């Protein structure tokens, strides 16, 4: 009788011990930070060159992909597009963070085409024309740190 009582108590304690041990999973999902950043739409993406072109409300930005995460045309991205250098961008369409190096920013349409030819010479062969995103209502230009609307 003592054996049955001892084994049953041991089994109950083992069950309580293993069922009470649960790994707490903390998910940090703060998209509000990224959604407060500048928004852009990818209008050109090249696997060959590893660059993509983003249209923002201030103009066009050429970004070199650093971490290898593929960005597709039509993706909505958020981040700081208004300065040179490496930084993280949030790809809203794919729900992931990519790392990129801003090569050129706040360019006009024709300057974006020229810069795209410079950074990816064979990427646009055949007279490929960039489409403007469907989300851009008006263009804004930065002059001496202040935004001005271009008509």
C-alpha positions in Angstrom: 0.0 0.0 0.0 2.9 2.3 0.8 4.3 1.7 -2.7 1.1 2.6 -4.5 0.7 5.7 -2.3 4.3 6.8 -2.9 4.2 6.2 -6.7 0.9 8.0 -7.1 2.1 11.0 -5.1 5.3 11.0 -7.2 3.3 10.8 -10.5 1.0 13.6 -9.4 3.9 15.8 -8.5 5.7 15.0 -11.8 2.6 15.9 -13.8 2.1 19.2 -11.9 5.8 20.0 -12.4 5.8 19.4 -16.2 2.5 21.0 -16.9 3.3 24.2 -14.9 6.5 24.7 -16.9 5.5 26.7 -20.0 7.7 28.8 -22.1 6.3 32.3 -22.2 6.5 33.7 -25.7 6.8 37.4 -26.0 6.0 38.8 -29.4 7.1 42.4 -30.0 4.9 43.6 -32.8 5.1 47.4 -32.9 4.1 48.4 -36.4 3.1 51.8 -35.2 6.7 52.9 -35.3 7.2 51.9 -38.9 3.8 53.2 -40.0 4.7 56.6 -38.6 7.7 56.7 -41.0 7.7 57.9 -44.6 5.7 55.7 -47.0 6.9 54.6 -50.5 5.9 52.2 -53.2 8.5 50.0 -55.0 8.1 50.7 -58.7 11.2 48.8 -60.0 13.0 45.8 -58.5 16.0 44.0 -60.0 17.4 40.6 -59.0 20.3 41.1 -61.3 21.6 44.3 -59.7 20.2 44.0 -56.2 18.6 47.4 -56.3 15.1 48.7 -56.2 13.4 52.0 -56.9 10.9 53.5 -54.5 8.5 56.4 -55.2 7.8 58.6 -52.2 5.9 61.8 -51.9 9.2 63.7 -52.2 10.4 61.9 -55.4 12.3 58.7 -56.3 14.8 56.8 -54.1 17.2 54.2 -55.3 18.0 51.6 -52.6 20.6 48.8 -52.7 19.4 45.6 -51.1 21.8 44.5 -48.3 20.3 41.5 -46.5 19.0 39.6 -49.6 15.3 39.9 -48.7 13.5 40.2 -52.1 11.4 43.3 -52.6 8.8 43.2 -55.4 7.3 45.9 -57.6 4.1 47.2 -56.0 5.2 46.5 -52.4 4.5 49.3 -49.8 7.6 50.1 -47.8 8.1 52.4 -44.8 11.3 54.0 -43.5 13.6 57.0 -43.8 14.1 57.6 -47.6 15.5 61.1 -47.2 19.2 60.6 -46.5 22.1 58.6 -47.7 23.3 55.5 -45.8 22.4 52.0 -44.6 19.2 51.5 -42.6 16.2 49.2 -42.0 13.0 49.5 -44.0 9.6 47.9 -43.2 8.1 46.0 -46.2 4.4 46.3 -45.3 3.3 44.0 -48.1 5.5 41.2 -47.0 5.4 42.1 -43.3 9.2 41.9 -42.8 12.1 44.3 -42.2 14.7 44.6 -44.9 18.1 46.3 -44.7 19.1 48.6 -47.5 21.6 51.3 -48.5 20.1 54.5 -49.9 22.2 55.4 -53.0 20.1 58.3 -54.3 17.0 60.1 -52.9 14.5 62.8 -53.8 15.1 62.5 -57.5 12.8 63.5 -60.4 11.5 60.9 -62.8 14.2 61.6 -65.5 17.0 61.7 -62.9 15.7 58.3 -61.5 15.9 56.8 -65.0 19.5 58.1 -65.4 20.5 56.9 -62.0 18.9 53.5 -62.6 21.0 53.2 -65.9 24.1 54.1 -63.9 23.6 51.6 -61.0 22.1 48.8 -63.1 23.3 49.3 -66.8 21.7 46.1 -68.2 18.7 46.1 -65.9 16.5 48.3 -68.0 17.7 47.2 -71.5 15.0 47.4 -74.1 13.5 50.8 -73.3 11.7 49.8 -70.1 9.6 52.7 -68.7 8.9 53.1 -65.0 5.3 53.4 -64.0 4.3 55.9 -61.4 2.6 54.5 -58.3 -1.2 54.6 -58.0 -0.9 56.2 -54.5 0.9 59.4 -55.4 -1.5 62.2 -55.6 1.0 65.1 -55.8 4.7 65.6 -55.8 6.5 67.4 -53.0 9.9 68.8 -53.2 12.3 69.5 -50.3 14.0 72.9 -50.5 16.2 74.0 -47.7 14.5 71.5 -45.4 11.0 72.7 -46.2 8.5 70.8 -48.3 6.9 72.5 -51.4 4.3 71.1 -53.6 5.1 70.7 -57.3 2.2 71.0 -59.7 
